[in-house]
Amino acid sequence: MLLAKPVPVSISGIKNLGGSYNAVLVDTAGDRFVLIGITEDQAFSLQMGLYGMKYFRPLTHDLFITALDSMGWKVSKVVITSLRDNVFYSNIYFSKGKRSFILDARPSDALCLAARAGCPVLVEEEVLDKYMEDFKRMLENMMWGEEEGEIGI
């Protein structure tokens, strides 16, 4: 069985939907997306990273990137790996020459680091497919007056 490759996405921004902040990841082919719920302070940090802005004091994600840089490591990519029980999971890939390692991380932190590192962000194909199915089902339920569902945001 061939495994699907992770799909490249762009962090297209942050949306405040009903008082909840969401990082918006869009499939580079443009036909699918994922909304990942984040806190207000994570939204602020992600926005700063996306626009290359610096706060007057280093934020946690800035500090982490500075520490990595000082040791010669870099964030090489971020992959949103799964969606289970309405919770997203991700891995951050680090590299230094021929050496590398992977850490499990909250997607919000992984995205904040990716924005600062300028590295690729990918989402597993199954995660995109499941999210879009759940999102369409939620919209259909809303149209027909049924209870709202949750879709991992």
C-alpha positions as CSV (number, residue, x, y, z in Angstrom):
1,M,0.0,0.0,0.0
2,L,1.4,3.4,-1.0
3,L,1.2,6.1,1.6
4,A,0.0,9.5,0.5
5,K,2.5,12.3,0.7
6,P,1.8,15.2,3.0
7,V,0.2,18.1,1.2
8,P,2.0,21.5,1.1
9,V,-0.1,24.3,2.7
10,S,0.3,27.9,3.3
11,I,-0.6,29.7,6.5
12,S,-3.0,32.2,4.9
13,G,-3.7,34.0,8.2
14,I,-5.7,34.1,11.3
15,K,-9.4,34.4,11.6
16,N,-11.5,35.3,14.6
17,L,-14.7,33.2,14.2
18,G,-17.2,33.7,16.9
19,G,-14.6,34.8,19.5
20,S,-12.3,31.9,18.7
21,Y,-9.0,32.4,16.9
22,N,-8.1,30.0,14.1
23,A,-4.9,29.5,12.0
24,V,-6.0,29.1,8.4
25,L,-4.0,26.6,6.4
26,V,-4.8,26.4,2.7
27,D,-3.8,23.6,0.4
28,T,-1.4,25.1,-2.2
29,A,-3.7,23.6,-4.9
30,G,-6.3,25.9,-3.4
31,D,-9.2,23.5,-3.0
32,R,-9.0,22.5,0.6
33,F,-8.3,24.1,4.0
34,V,-8.0,23.5,7.7
35,L,-8.9,25.8,10.6
36,I,-6.8,25.1,13.7
37,G,-8.0,26.6,16.9
38,I,-5.4,28.7,18.7
39,T,-5.4,31.0,21.8
40,E,-5.2,34.8,21.6
41,D,-1.6,34.9,22.6
42,Q,-0.7,32.2,20.0
43,A,-2.6,34.2,17.4
44,F,-0.5,37.2,18.3
45,S,2.7,35.2,18.1
46,L,1.8,33.6,14.8
47,Q,0.9,37.0,13.3
48,M,4.2,38.5,14.4
49,G,6.0,35.5,12.8
50,L,4.0,35.7,9.6
51,Y,4.8,39.3,9.1
52,G,8.4,39.2,10.4
53,M,7.6,41.6,13.2
54,K,9.5,41.7,16.5
55,Y,8.0,42.5,19.9
56,F,10.0,44.7,22.1
57,R,11.1,41.6,24.1
58,P,11.5,38.1,22.6
59,L,8.4,36.0,22.6
60,T,8.7,32.3,23.5
61,H,8.8,31.2,19.9
62,D,11.5,33.9,19.1
63,L,13.5,32.6,22.0
64,F,13.2,29.0,20.8
65,I,14.4,29.9,17.3
66,T,17.3,32.0,18.7
67,A,18.3,29.0,20.9
68,L,18.2,26.6,17.9
69,D,20.2,29.0,15.7
70,S,22.9,29.4,18.4
71,M,23.4,25.7,18.4
72,G,23.3,25.4,14.6
73,W,19.9,23.7,14.4
74,K,17.0,24.8,12.2
75,V,13.4,24.0,11.8
76,S,13.2,22.2,8.5
77,K,9.5,21.5,8.2
78,V,6.2,21.1,10.2
79,V,3.7,18.4,9.4
80,I,0.2,18.3,10.8
81,T,0.0,14.5,11.2
82,S,-3.4,13.6,12.5
83,L,-6.9,14.7,13.7
84,R,-8.2,12.5,16.5
85,D,-11.1,13.2,18.8
86,N,-11.3,16.8,17.4
87,V,-7.6,17.4,18.3
88,F,-4.9,18.1,15.8
89,Y,-1.4,16.7,16.2
90,S,1.9,17.8,14.6
91,N,5.6,17.1,14.3
92,I,8.4,19.6,14.0
93,Y,11.4,18.4,12.0
94,F,14.8,19.8,13.0
95,S,18.1,19.5,11.1
96,K,21.8,20.3,11.5
97,G,23.9,19.1,8.7
98,K,23.3,15.4,8.3
99,R,21.7,15.1,11.7
100,S,18.0,15.4,12.4
101,F,15.3,14.7,14.9
102,I,11.5,15.1,15.2
103,L,9.4,16.4,18.1
104,D,5.7,16.0,18.7
105,A,4.3,19.5,19.2
106,R,1.0,21.3,19.5
107,P,0.2,22.6,16.0
108,S,-0.1,26.1,17.3
109,D,3.5,26.1,18.5
110,A,4.7,24.3,15.4
111,L,3.0,26.9,13.2
112,C,4.5,29.8,15.2
113,L,8.0,28.3,14.7
114,A,7.4,27.5,11.0
115,A,6.4,31.2,10.4
116,R,9.6,32.4,12.0
117,A,11.8,29.7,10.3
118,G,10.2,30.2,6.9
119,C,10.0,26.4,6.5
120,P,7.4,24.3,4.7
121,V,4.2,23.4,6.4
122,L,2.5,20.2,5.3
123,V,-0.7,18.4,6.2
124,E,-1.2,14.7,5.9
125,E,-3.7,13.9,3.1
126,E,-6.0,12.0,5.4
127,V,-6.2,14.9,7.8
128,L,-7.3,17.3,5.0
129,D,-9.8,14.8,3.7
130,K,-11.3,14.1,7.1
131,Y,-11.4,17.8,8.0
132,M,-13.2,18.7,4.8
133,E,-15.7,15.8,5.3
134,D,-16.4,17.0,8.8
135,F,-16.7,20.6,7.8
136,K,-19.1,19.8,5.0
137,R,-21.2,17.7,7.3
138,M,-21.3,20.5,9.9
139,L,-22.4,23.0,7.2
140,E,-25.2,20.6,6.0
141,N,-26.3,20.1,9.6
142,M,-26.4,23.9,10.1
143,M,-28.4,24.3,6.9
144,W,-31.0,21.7,8.0
145,G,-31.3,23.0,11.6
146,E,-29.6,20.1,13.2
147,E,-27.2,20.4,16.2
148,E,-23.8,21.9,15.5
149,G,-20.9,19.5,15.3
150,E,-17.3,19.9,16.2
151,I,-14.6,19.6,13.6
152,G,-11.3,19.9,15.5
153,I,-11.1,23.6,15.7
